[in-house]
Amino acid sequence: MIGRRAERIFPSISRVGKRRQVVIPKRFCDDLGLQEGDFVEVRRAQGTLVIKPKRLVDADDILSTHEERVVRKGESELTRGEYVTLPKLHHDLERPAVRNRRKAT
């Protein structure tokens, strides 16, 4: 990993292309885990440009509070070994439902 001091001593120079494209040096991409197609945030700060890697999440992929609770509960049950195998689930679903009747005493 390149330290801040090393970045100041050995700056990289890139050229702005025809479509305002700038090539990010390989060493920075490698250090940040950037790959072709990744998104970056570009903003202006004190007369400079700041490029920051961004991970975009689709709003449909975010769980509601209730869904998060259900997922945590399921993970907890799996950790405790509380689960039903698929063949057992199929077997249980194929059986006719049995009503629980209380006997009057």
Protein Blocks (a to p, Z undefined) as FASTA:
>chain_A
ZZfklmmmmccdddddfkopacddfklmmmnopaehiacddddeehiacddddddddfkl
pccfklmmmmmmmmmmmmnopacdfklmmmmmmpccdddddddZZ
